[in-house]
């Protein structure tokens, strides 16, 4: 049995859900509300000491970290293959999955809290906000995420590194535009893990009312790629269907309020 501990707004959980849908796997879900702090429950932290989602349990064995989970699923369930057989194409996939894990994911966490989640957390009230911030492990999304999240929630755009993280996110959209000039998909002519890995991060911007980072003629290849992604049968059940309506509304509302500042930083006319 495959059991997935996940949350509707988690990009990493969305990556795993999409991978499982593409491989046509059945799974049982356990919903962890990361905005209420469910991930800090001692019982869950026995499964995932970093207190993040997703966590996969397969026949009693625990696998953490979304890229590792996807690679595990690729090897454990071989009926439908997503990993390219061609060595060069596979190397291109690894470039994108490595970039996501090392650079884009930390930037996404920063940007998401900056644009939206800080406002959601602040609605908890002063005492619960402090409890939420103190509960983050010292080693989590990044080695400094414990303090970084505090700074974002308390200071918003004045938090150290805010503009740099927004520009880093845009850098990877620009890289996508370059690569997609010659191919329909990020690693070549075939849909691969590279496309799955990037999907939740582009979709996150859409969720935050920030599609202006690629629409309006700014990055037409990225726009066409995302249209192809959204047309895949796995997209809606893996991503859209798991986002609670109240959270979707909050992210759109707060993201739209933040968009003029993001557009200014990126020199985009909102």
N, C-alpha and C positions, 0 to 999 in steps of 0.2 A: 504494500500500500504506500502511495505517495501522499504525504501530508505537508502542506505549506502554511507556515506562519507568515502572515503578510498584512499589508495595509493598502487602502485604496489610492493614497497619494504618493506612495513610495515608488520612486523610479526603479529602484533595484528589484522590488517585488513585481512591478509591471514587466520588467525584462524577463524574469523567470516565467511569469504567467504566459507571456507571448511565446516563449520558447516551447513551453509545454503544449500550448494550443497548436503550434506549427508541427509538433511531433505527434499530435493527436493522442495525448496522454490523459488518463483520468486521474483526478487528484481530489483530496479532501482539504478544505481550507479552514484555518483557524485565524480569525480576524484579530489583529493586534492594533488597538487605537493608539498610534504613536503621539497624537496631539493631546491625549489625556494621560499619557505616561504608562500605558499598559506594558511597554517594553522593559520597564524597570522592575516589574514584578520578579521577586526572587526565583520563582519557579521557572519563569521564562529565561532568566539570565543563566540558569543551569544549562539551557540549550544553547544560548547565544550570549556569552559573557560580554560582548561589546554592546549589548542592549540595542540592537538594530534589527530590522527586517530586510530580506526574508531569511527564514530558516527552513530547510527541507529535512524531513524525516522520512527515510525510505526503509521500510521493514525494520524499524528500530534504530537504524544508523542515522546520525545527525550530520548534516552537511551545511556549512555556513558560507557566506559570501556569494553574491549572485553570479559572478563569472564562473567561480568554481562549481556552483550548482549546475549551471548550464552545460559546462564541460562534462560534468558527471552524468547528466541526463543523456548527452550525446553518446557516451560510451556504454551506458547501462541499457539504453533502448535504441536498438540499431535498425528497426524496421524503416524508419524515415530518417534520412541523413540530412543534416544541415551543414556540417563541416565540409568544406571543399576538399576534393581529392587532389587537386592541383596544388603543388607546394607554394608557388608564388601567390596564388589567390588566398591560400591559407595564411601566408605571411601578412598579406594586406588586412585580413580579418584581425590578426593579432595586433597589428598597429592600432586599429580602432578600439579594440577591447582594452588594450593597455592604456591608451589615451583616456578612455572613459574612467578607468579605475584610478589612474594616477592624477589626472588633472580636472576632467570635466565633472566627475561626481562631486568632489569637494566644492567646486564652483557652483554646482547646482544646489547643493544644500545651503550654501551661503545666499545665493540669489533667491531661493524659495522663501527662506526665513526673512530676507530683506524685503521682498515685495509683498509677502502675504502672511506667512505663518507667525511672524512676530505680532501682528495685529490680532490673530486668533488666540495666541497664547496670552496676550495682555488682557483679553476678556475674562481670563480665569480669576482675576483679582490678585492683589499684591502678594498675599501669603502663598497662594497656589502657584503663582509665577515663580517665586523664589524656590519653592519646593521642586518645581519642574526643572529649573535651570541647575539646581544643585544635584539632581538625580542623574545627570548625564555622566557616564564614566569618564575618567581621565583619558583613557584610550578608547576612541569610538570611531566616528567617520574619519577623522584625522587625529593626529597626536595632540593638536591644540583645539579640538572641537569644543571641549568643555568650556573654555574661556571665550572662544570665538562666538559661540551661540549666545552667551551672556551679552557680549558686546553688541551683537546684531539686534537682539531683542530690546536692549536698553537704549541704543544710540542710532539705529537705523542707518541711513546713508552716511552718517558721521563715523560709523564703525571703521576701524582700520582695515584697509584693503578692499573696501566696498567697490570702488570704481574699477579696480584692477580685476576683480572677479567678474564683473559685468563684461568687461572687454575680453577677458579670457573666454567666456562663453561665446561671445561673438566671433572670436578667432576660429573656433571649431566649426561654426556655421560657414565661415569663409573657406576653411579647408574642405568642407563638404562640397561647396560650390565648385572648387577647383577640380576635385576628383570626379564629380558627376558630369563634368563637361565632356568626358569621353565614354561614360558608362551609365546604364540605368541604375546600377546599384553600387554600393560603396567599395566593394572588393572586386568588381568586374561586372560581367554580364549576368551573374547569378545572385539571387537573394541569399544572404548568408547571415551568420551571427553578427557581422559588422552592422548590418541594417537593424537587426533586433536590438543590439546594444545601444544604438543611437536613437532609436524610436522614442523611448520614454523621455529623453532629454529635449528633443524637439517638441514633443507633445506637451512637456511641462510648460514651455513658453506659451503654447496655445492656451493651456489651462489658465495661465496668468494674464491673458489678454495682451500678449506681446508678440503676436504673429507678425507685427510690423517689422520685426527683425529680418524677415525674409520675403514678405509679400510686397506688393506695390512695385514690382520690378527690381527690388533690391538684390535678391538672390533667386532668380527664376529657376535654376536647376534644383535648388533645395525645395522650392515650392512644388515643383513637379514630382520630385522624389517623395515628398510627404503626402501628396495626393495619391501616389501609388501605394504607399504604406497604409493609408487610411482605407483604401479599397480592399485590402487583404482581409479574408474572413477571420483572421485571428485578432485583428485590431480592436474591434468593439468589445468582444467578450473578455479580452485580456486587459484592456485599459479603461475605456469609457464606462463599462458596466460596473466596475468596482469602485468608482468614485462616488461617495455619498452626495446627494443633491445639495445638502447644506454646505458641505465642504467645497463642492464645485462652485457654488454661488459666492462663497467667501473668497475663494482664490481669484475668481473673475473680477469681483468687485474691488478687492484690495490691489490686485495686479493692475487693473485699469487706472486706479489712483496713482500707482507707482510709475506707470508707463511714461508719462512726460519726463520724469527725471532720468529714466533709462535712455529714452530717445535723445535727450540732451547730451548725455555722456557719450553716446555713440554717434552723435551728429546726424540723427535721423529726424526728419520733420514729422512730428506726430500727427 
